[in-house]
Amino acid sequence: TTSRLIVSSTTSLYETGFLDAVQTTFQAKYPWITLSFLSQGTGIAIQTAQRGDADMIMVHDPTQETNFLINGYGVNRRIIAYNFFVIVGPANDPANVTGMSPVDALKQIKALGEQGHATWVSRDDSSGTNSKEKNLWKAAGIDWNNIKNQTWYVRTGTGMTPTLQVTNENNGYTLADLGSYLNNYNQGNIQLKIVVQASKDLLNAYSVIADNPLNANL
């Protein structure tokens, strides 16, 4: 008999090619299980599992993951991989933030953005990347609700690759996971450069959590 395993996961893992590699390896070892991935932002991936439309989640937002566990939707969280977030921007770095800490870079981009000299692009899609971005604004002492509708702050509501492309077109800055950035840069989709390098403040851990069999929606 053939079983099916449905995993709701993030767009960033899909765009790096990681999910394809996992699927190939898994199917070779467990040919009787059909593995399917649903590529979504972390927020939507979690909602899919809560509805019972996925058997497992593979995501990167510790706060949302904790809520998923506490509310009885998931069990057995395991960290499986990590990379880092980076802030990327135009090669000429008009905001002059190269080498700054993430928090200082955001403060400067905001200040110059309000003067019409810089643009920030946000996924604004409840993804793990979007959650990390909001946490960084908070750490910088800036209320996201006060900036989200300003003209220098562009919200795409899409995944990492389209957001990087919008950032590229607008000569703007954005927060990206390193894997998605390198994949798009190496393919020539974008010309953006890393201006704020990977650091422990920008750690990006990915976890898998199995659905709780007691979830009433399953």
ABEGO torsion letter per residue (X at the ends): XBBBBBBBBBAAAAAAGAAAAAAAAAAAABAABBBBBBBBBAAAAAAAAAAGABABBBBBBAAAAAAAAAAGABBGBBBABBBBBBBBBBAAGAAGABGBBAAAAAAAAAAAAAAGABBBBBAGAGBAAAAAAAAAAAAAGBBAAAAAABAABBBAGBBAAAAAAAAAAAGBBBBBBAAAAAAAAAAGABABBBABBBBAAABBBBBBBBBBAABAAX
